[in-house]
């Protein structure tokens, strides 16, 4: 089948995937509800108050959010490229583009939103049992702040998709020991990328002649003088930083997603 996009076929793939993933989402909802209930009981048994419950709750849901969303490709589609179990998926009457977007949709969009929704619903169910005097405080941290402040900024969201693109590629590339091989691949990729950025910065320093500031400070016993060199960032062009950010947050993730698509195409053939 040609790699074209048809909305009806795409919705069919979405429904098919949801049928297979519904059990995992139900299990995730149970885990979130159980975690919140345990925290709530802990605060009651040990006589803790609103602040303790809120802090522990936010820490737990943040850990769940990061852990689940980053491992979503491995958990939700760990068998899609299996020699036996993956045959049925590749035989679906849909194009590869539609299958890829369905995977991306459930891993990058549905999973984070489901965690926020499950957390909010659990909060609403526990609210009648709160024993704190000022129950109105609940509204200050329920729906609008299921996650700590600053975790849903644009930069964080972009960074999330950048990291998940690496995991998405690892799930598509490897058939066995996906997590271990992907972690090793990320370490290698990070080292190469850091070298690439350092070369760019070194070239920029030599081209634009950035000033080096020497911070000379004596030690307490005046026996040695230490000098710390740092780049005067006042002279760094804004466009240069924007280019680096553009590469890191857009070019690299899109490129990794495209490579994962090509890998799926190779496996389907």
DRENDOLO-973963 format. One record per residue (C-alpha): residue number from 1; x, y, z; chain. Coordinates in steps of 0.02 Angstrom, whole numbers, plus 32768, in hexadecimal, padded with zeros to 4 digits. Example, Ala and Ser with C-alpha at 12.3 -4.5 7.8 and 13.67 -1.06 7.14 Angstrom:
# DRENDOLO-973963
node resi=1 | u=8267 | v=7F1F | w=8186 | chain=A
node resi=2 | u=82AC | v=7FCB | w=8165 | chain=A
# end
This chain:
# DRENDOLO-973963
node resi=1 | u=8000 | v=8000 | w=8000 | chain=A
node resi=2 | u=803D | v=80AD | w=7FD2 | chain=A
node resi=3 | u=8077 | v=8120 | w=805D | chain=A
node resi=4 | u=7FE5 | v=8195 | w=8049 | chain=A
node resi=5 | u=7F75 | v=81DB | w=80D0 | chain=A
node resi=6 | u=7EBB | v=81B8 | w=80D7 | chain=A
node resi=7 | u=7E56 | v=81F7 | w=816B | chain=A
node resi=8 | u=7DDE | v=8164 | w=816F | chain=A
node resi=9 | u=7E6B | v=80E6 | w=816E | chain=A
node resi=10 | u=7EC6 | v=814C | w=81F2 | chain=A
node resi=11 | u=7E30 | v=814B | w=8267 | chain=A
node resi=12 | u=7E23 | v=8090 | w=824B | chain=A
node resi=13 | u=7ED7 | v=807A | w=8283 | chain=A
node resi=14 | u=7EB6 | v=80E9 | w=8319 | chain=A
node resi=15 | u=7E21 | v=807E | w=834D | chain=A
node resi=16 | u=7E83 | v=7FDE | w=8330 | chain=A
node resi=17 | u=7F15 | v=801B | w=8398 | chain=A
node resi=18 | u=7EA2 | v=8055 | w=8423 | chain=A
node resi=19 | u=7E55 | v=7FA8 | w=842D | chain=A
node resi=20 | u=7F01 | v=7F5E | w=8448 | chain=A
node resi=21 | u=7F3E | v=7FE7 | w=84BE | chain=A
node resi=22 | u=7EA2 | v=7FFC | w=8529 | chain=A
node resi=23 | u=7EDD | v=7F7A | w=85A6 | chain=A
node resi=24 | u=7F82 | v=7FD4 | w=85C0 | chain=A
node resi=25 | u=7F2C | v=807B | w=85DA | chain=A
node resi=26 | u=7EB6 | v=802C | w=8658 | chain=A
node resi=27 | u=7F4B | v=7FE6 | w=86B6 | chain=A
node resi=28 | u=7F9D | v=8092 | w=86B3 | chain=A
node resi=29 | u=7F00 | v=80E1 | w=86FC | chain=A
node resi=30 | u=7EFD | v=805F | w=8786 | chain=A
node resi=31 | u=7FB4 | v=8081 | w=87AF | chain=A
node resi=32 | u=7F95 | v=813D | w=87BB | chain=A
node resi=33 | u=7EFA | v=8125 | w=8826 | chain=A
node resi=34 | u=7F54 | v=80AB | w=8898 | chain=A
node resi=35 | u=7FE9 | v=8120 | w=88AB | chain=A
node resi=36 | u=7F79 | v=81B2 | w=88DA | chain=A
node resi=37 | u=7F15 | v=8147 | w=8953 | chain=A
node resi=38 | u=7FB3 | v=8109 | w=89A9 | chain=A
node resi=39 | u=7FF1 | v=81BC | w=89BC | chain=A
node resi=40 | u=7F48 | v=81F2 | w=8A00 | chain=A
node resi=41 | u=7F42 | v=8165 | w=8A80 | chain=A
node resi=42 | u=7FF6 | v=8189 | w=8AB3 | chain=A
node resi=43 | u=7FCD | v=823F | w=8AD7 | chain=A
node resi=44 | u=7F36 | v=820B | w=8B40 | chain=A
node resi=45 | u=7F8D | v=8181 | w=8BA3 | chain=A
node resi=46 | u=8024 | v=81EB | w=8BCE | chain=A
node resi=47 | u=7FC1 | v=8289 | w=8BEB | chain=A
node resi=48 | u=800C | v=82EA | w=8B5B | chain=A
node resi=49 | u=7FB9 | v=8384 | w=8B14 | chain=A
node resi=50 | u=7F8F | v=83D2 | w=8A6E | chain=A
node resi=51 | u=8040 | v=8409 | w=8A44 | chain=A
node resi=52 | u=8089 | v=835C | w=8A5E | chain=A
node resi=53 | u=8002 | v=8308 | w=89F6 | chain=A
node resi=54 | u=8014 | v=8387 | w=896A | chain=A
node resi=55 | u=80D2 | v=837D | w=8962 | chain=A
node resi=56 | u=80D9 | v=82BF | w=8962 | chain=A
node resi=57 | u=804B | v=82B5 | w=88E7 | chain=A
node resi=58 | u=80A0 | v=832C | w=886C | chain=A
node resi=59 | u=8145 | v=82D0 | w=887B | chain=A
node resi=60 | u=80F3 | v=8228 | w=8859 | chain=A
node resi=61 | u=808B | v=8261 | w=87C5 | chain=A
node resi=62 | u=8123 | v=82B9 | w=877B | chain=A
node resi=63 | u=8187 | v=8217 | w=8787 | chain=A
node resi=64 | u=80F8 | v=81B5 | w=8739 | chain=A
node resi=65 | u=80E4 | v=8236 | w=86B0 | chain=A
node resi=66 | u=819B | v=8237 | w=867F | chain=A
node resi=67 | u=81B3 | v=817B | w=868F | chain=A
node resi=68 | u=8116 | v=8148 | w=8631 | chain=A
node resi=69 | u=811E | v=81C9 | w=85A5 | chain=A
node resi=70 | u=81D5 | v=81A7 | w=857F | chain=A
node resi=71 | u=81BC | v=80EA | w=857D | chain=A
node resi=72 | u=8115 | v=80F2 | w=8521 | chain=A
node resi=73 | u=815C | v=80B7 | w=8479 | chain=A
node resi=74 | u=81A5 | v=801C | w=84CB | chain=A
node resi=75 | u=810B | v=7FF5 | w=8534 | chain=A
node resi=76 | u=8083 | v=8018 | w=84B4 | chain=A
node resi=77 | u=80D8 | v=7FDA | w=8415 | chain=A
node resi=78 | u=815F | v=7F65 | w=8452 | chain=A
node resi=79 | u=8124 | v=7ED7 | w=83E1 | chain=A
node resi=80 | u=80FB | v=7F35 | w=8342 | chain=A
node resi=81 | u=819F | v=7F01 | w=82ED | chain=A
node resi=82 | u=81A2 | v=7E52 | w=8336 | chain=A
node resi=83 | u=81BD | v=7DCB | w=82B4 | chain=A
node resi=84 | u=811C | v=7D75 | w=82E6 | chain=A
node resi=85 | u=80AD | v=7DF0 | w=8344 | chain=A
node resi=86 | u=80D8 | v=7E82 | w=82D2 | chain=A
node resi=87 | u=8096 | v=7E2E | w=8235 | chain=A
node resi=88 | u=7FE1 | v=7E54 | w=8260 | chain=A
node resi=89 | u=800A | v=7F0B | w=827A | chain=A
node resi=90 | u=8062 | v=7F1E | w=81D4 | chain=A
node resi=91 | u=7FD4 | v=7EC2 | w=817E | chain=A
node resi=92 | u=7F53 | v=7F43 | w=81B3 | chain=A
node resi=93 | u=7EFC | v=7F90 | w=811A | chain=A
node resi=94 | u=7F4C | v=803A | w=8135 | chain=A
node resi=95 | u=7FE3 | v=8096 | w=80F5 | chain=A
node resi=96 | u=8085 | v=809E | w=8155 | chain=A
node resi=97 | u=806D | v=8159 | w=816D | chain=A
node resi=98 | u=7FC8 | v=813C | w=81C5 | chain=A
node resi=99 | u=8012 | v=80B5 | w=8234 | chain=A
node resi=100 | u=80A5 | v=8122 | w=8262 | chain=A
node resi=101 | u=8037 | v=81B7 | w=828E | chain=A
node resi=102 | u=7FC8 | v=8146 | w=82F6 | chain=A
node resi=103 | u=805F | v=810C | w=835A | chain=A
node resi=104 | u=809C | v=81BE | w=836E | chain=A
node resi=105 | u=7FEF | v=81FA | w=83A3 | chain=A
node resi=106 | u=7FDA | v=8179 | w=842D | chain=A
node resi=107 | u=808E | v=8189 | w=846D | chain=A
node resi=108 | u=80A2 | v=8246 | w=8463 | chain=A
node resi=109 | u=7FF3 | v=828A | w=847A | chain=A
node resi=110 | u=7F7A | v=820C | w=84C6 | chain=A
node resi=111 | u=7FED | v=81C8 | w=854D | chain=A
node resi=112 | u=801C | v=8271 | w=859D | chain=A
node resi=113 | u=7F68 | v=82AE | w=8595 | chain=A
node resi=114 | u=7F29 | v=820A | w=85DD | chain=A
node resi=115 | u=7F9E | v=821A | w=8673 | chain=A
node resi=116 | u=7F61 | v=82CC | w=8694 | chain=A
node resi=117 | u=7EAB | v=8295 | w=8681 | chain=A
node resi=118 | u=7EBF | v=81FC | w=86F1 | chain=A
node resi=119 | u=7F15 | v=8266 | w=8776 | chain=A
node resi=120 | u=7E8C | v=82E9 | w=8771 | chain=A
node resi=121 | u=7E01 | v=8267 | w=877C | chain=A
node resi=122 | u=7E58 | v=8214 | w=880F | chain=A
node resi=123 | u=7E65 | v=82BE | w=8864 | chain=A
node resi=124 | u=7DAB | v=82DA | w=884C | chain=A
node resi=125 | u=7D82 | v=822F | w=8895 | chain=A
node resi=126 | u=7DEE | v=824D | w=892F | chain=A
node resi=127 | u=7DB2 | v=82FE | w=894D | chain=A
node resi=128 | u=7D17 | v=82CF | w=89B4 | chain=A
node resi=129 | u=7D86 | v=8270 | w=8A2D | chain=A
node resi=130 | u=7E00 | v=82FE | w=8A4E | chain=A
node resi=131 | u=7E07 | v=8328 | w=8B07 | chain=A
node resi=132 | u=7E61 | v=83CD | w=8AF9 | chain=A
node resi=133 | u=7E04 | v=8464 | w=8B36 | chain=A
node resi=134 | u=7E26 | v=84CE | w=8A9E | chain=A
node resi=135 | u=7DE4 | v=845C | w=8A17 | chain=A
node resi=136 | u=7DE0 | v=84EF | w=899F | chain=A
node resi=137 | u=7E9D | v=84DB | w=8990 | chain=A
node resi=138 | u=7E7A | v=8442 | w=8926 | chain=A
node resi=139 | u=7E46 | v=84B0 | w=8896 | chain=A
node resi=140 | u=7EF1 | v=8501 | w=8896 | chain=A
node resi=141 | u=7F4B | v=8461 | w=8869 | chain=A
node resi=142 | u=7ECB | v=83EE | w=8819 | chain=A
node resi=143 | u=7EA8 | v=8408 | w=875F | chain=A
node resi=144 | u=7F18 | v=849D | w=8737 | chain=A
node resi=145 | u=7FB1 | v=8458 | w=878E | chain=A
node resi=146 | u=7FAD | v=839C | w=8784 | chain=A
node resi=147 | u=8064 | v=83AF | w=875A | chain=A
node resi=148 | u=80DE | v=8427 | w=87B1 | chain=A
node resi=149 | u=80E6 | v=84D7 | w=8770 | chain=A
node resi=150 | u=8161 | v=84EC | w=86E1 | chain=A
node resi=151 | u=8151 | v=8438 | w=86A5 | chain=A
node resi=152 | u=80DB | v=8466 | w=8618 | chain=A
node resi=153 | u=813B | v=84F8 | w=85CD | chain=A
node resi=154 | u=815A | v=84FB | w=8513 | chain=A
node resi=155 | u=8214 | v=84D4 | w=8526 | chain=A
node resi=156 | u=81ED | v=843D | w=8594 | chain=A
node resi=157 | u=816B | v=83FC | w=8519 | chain=A
node resi=158 | u=81E5 | v=840F | w=8487 | chain=A
node resi=159 | u=826D | v=83B8 | w=84EB | chain=A
node resi=160 | u=81F3 | v=832C | w=8514 | chain=A
node resi=161 | u=81D2 | v=830C | w=845B | chain=A
node resi=162 | u=828C | v=8317 | w=8436 | chain=A
node resi=163 | u=82B5 | v=8290 | w=84B5 | chain=A
node resi=164 | u=8222 | v=8224 | w=8483 | chain=A
node resi=165 | u=8259 | v=822A | w=83CD | chain=A
node resi=166 | u=82F7 | v=81CD | w=8402 | chain=A
node resi=167 | u=8291 | v=814A | w=845F | chain=A
node resi=168 | u=8217 | v=813E | w=83CE | chain=A
node resi=169 | u=82A8 | v=8118 | w=8359 | chain=A
node resi=170 | u=82F1 | v=8099 | w=83D2 | chain=A
node resi=171 | u=824D | v=803C | w=83DA | chain=A
node resi=172 | u=8242 | v=8038 | w=831C | chain=A
node resi=173 | u=82F8 | v=800A | w=8301 | chain=A
node resi=174 | u=8315 | v=7F7D | w=837D | chain=A
node resi=175 | u=82B5 | v=7EDB | w=838D | chain=A
node resi=176 | u=8301 | v=7E97 | w=842E | chain=A
node resi=177 | u=8342 | v=7EEB | w=84CB | chain=A
node resi=178 | u=82F9 | v=7F8D | w=848A | chain=A
node resi=179 | u=830A | v=7FF2 | w=8529 | chain=A
node resi=180 | u=83BE | v=7FC2 | w=854A | chain=A
node resi=181 | u=83F6 | v=7FDF | w=8497 | chain=A
node resi=182 | u=8397 | v=8082 | w=848D | chain=A
node resi=183 | u=83E8 | v=80C3 | w=852C | chain=A
node resi=184 | u=8494 | v=8098 | w=84E7 | chain=A
node resi=185 | u=8466 | v=80EB | w=8443 | chain=A
node resi=186 | u=842C | v=8189 | w=849D | chain=A
node resi=187 | u=84D1 | v=8192 | w=84FC | chain=A
node resi=188 | u=8533 | v=8182 | w=845A | chain=A
node resi=189 | u=84C1 | v=81FE | w=8401 | chain=A
node resi=190 | u=84D2 | v=827B | w=8491 | chain=A
node resi=191 | u=8590 | v=826E | w=848D | chain=A
node resi=192 | u=8596 | v=8289 | w=83D1 | chain=A
node resi=193 | u=8519 | v=8317 | w=83DC | chain=A
node resi=194 | u=857B | v=836B | w=8468 | chain=A
node resi=195 | u=8619 | v=8361 | w=83FE | chain=A
node resi=196 | u=85B8 | v=83AC | w=836C | chain=A
node resi=197 | u=857B | v=843D | w=83D7 | chain=A
node resi=198 | u=8629 | v=845A | w=841F | chain=A
node resi=199 | u=8670 | v=8465 | w=836F | chain=A
node resi=200 | u=85EB | v=84E3 | w=8340 | chain=A
node resi=201 | u=8610 | v=854C | w=83DA | chain=A
node resi=202 | u=86CB | v=8543 | w=83BC | chain=A
node resi=203 | u=86B1 | v=857B | w=830A | chain=A
node resi=204 | u=8640 | v=8607 | w=8343 | chain=A
node resi=205 | u=86C1 | v=8641 | w=83C2 | chain=A
node resi=206 | u=8749 | v=8646 | w=833E | chain=A
node resi=207 | u=86DB | v=869D | w=82BE | chain=A
node resi=208 | u=868A | v=871F | w=832E | chain=A
node resi=209 | u=8720 | v=8735 | w=83A4 | chain=A
node resi=210 | u=86BE | v=8724 | w=8445 | chain=A
node resi=211 | u=8715 | v=8774 | w=84DA | chain=A
node resi=212 | u=8754 | v=8701 | w=8562 | chain=A
node resi=213 | u=8741 | v=8747 | w=8611 | chain=A
node resi=214 | u=87C3 | v=8715 | w=8691 | chain=A
node resi=215 | u=8780 | v=8709 | w=8743 | chain=A
node resi=216 | u=881D | v=870D | w=87B0 | chain=A
node resi=217 | u=87FB | v=86E7 | w=8867 | chain=A
node resi=218 | u=8879 | v=86BE | w=88F0 | chain=A
node resi=219 | u=8864 | v=8628 | w=8961 | chain=A
node resi=220 | u=884B | v=8645 | w=8A1D | chain=A
node resi=221 | u=8903 | v=8629 | w=8A43 | chain=A
node resi=222 | u=893B | v=8693 | w=89AF | chain=A
node resi=223 | u=89B1 | v=8608 | w=897D | chain=A
node resi=224 | u=8961 | v=85EE | w=88D3 | chain=A
node resi=225 | u=8905 | v=8657 | w=8857 | chain=A
node resi=226 | u=887A | v=8603 | w=87F4 | chain=A
node resi=227 | u=883D | v=8645 | w=8750 | chain=A
node resi=228 | u=8796 | v=8614 | w=8704 | chain=A
node resi=229 | u=8778 | v=863B | w=864F | chain=A
node resi=230 | u=86C8 | v=8654 | w=8611 | chain=A
node resi=231 | u=867B | v=8691 | w=8570 | chain=A
node resi=232 | u=862D | v=873C | w=8571 | chain=A
node resi=233 | u=857F | v=8709 | w=8539 | chain=A
node resi=234 | u=854F | v=87BF | w=8518 | chain=A
node resi=235 | u=85A4 | v=87AF | w=8470 | chain=A
node resi=236 | u=8554 | v=870B | w=843C | chain=A
node resi=237 | u=84DE | v=872E | w=83AA | chain=A
node resi=238 | u=8429 | v=8707 | w=83D1 | chain=A
node resi=239 | u=8415 | v=86B9 | w=8326 | chain=A
node resi=240 | u=849E | v=863B | w=834D | chain=A
node resi=241 | u=8446 | v=8600 | w=83EA | chain=A
node resi=242 | u=83A2 | v=85F8 | w=838C | chain=A
node resi=243 | u=83F1 | v=858C | w=8306 | chain=A
node resi=244 | u=8435 | v=8513 | w=8388 | chain=A
node resi=245 | u=838A | v=850B | w=83DD | chain=A
node resi=246 | u=8335 | v=84F3 | w=8335 | chain=A
node resi=247 | u=83A7 | v=8460 | w=830E | chain=A
node resi=248 | u=8391 | v=8411 | w=83B9 | chain=A
node resi=249 | u=82D5 | v=8428 | w=83CB | chain=A
node resi=250 | u=8296 | v=8417 | w=8319 | chain=A
node resi=251 | u=8311 | v=83D6 | w=8298 | chain=A
node resi=252 | u=8355 | v=8348 | w=8303 | chain=A
node resi=253 | u=82AB | v=8305 | w=8341 | chain=A
node resi=254 | u=825C | v=8310 | w=8294 | chain=A
node resi=255 | u=82F3 | v=82BA | w=824A | chain=A
node resi=256 | u=82EB | v=822E | w=82CB | chain=A
node resi=257 | u=8230 | v=8217 | w=82AD | chain=A
node resi=258 | u=8250 | v=820F | w=81F2 | chain=A
node resi=259 | u=82D7 | v=818B | w=820B | chain=A
node resi=260 | u=825E | v=8125 | w=8276 | chain=A
node resi=261 | u=81E0 | v=8132 | w=81E8 | chain=A
node resi=262 | u=8260 | v=80F4 | w=816A | chain=A
node resi=263 | u=828E | v=8065 | w=81DF | chain=A
node resi=264 | u=81D6 | v=8032 | w=81EB | chain=A
node resi=265 | u=81CB | v=803B | w=812D | chain=A
node resi=266 | u=8264 | v=7FCA | w=811E | chain=A
node resi=267 | u=821A | v=7F4C | w=8197 | chain=A
node resi=268 | u=8172 | v=7F4B | w=8140 | chain=A
node resi=269 | u=81C5 | v=7F28 | w=809A | chain=A
# end
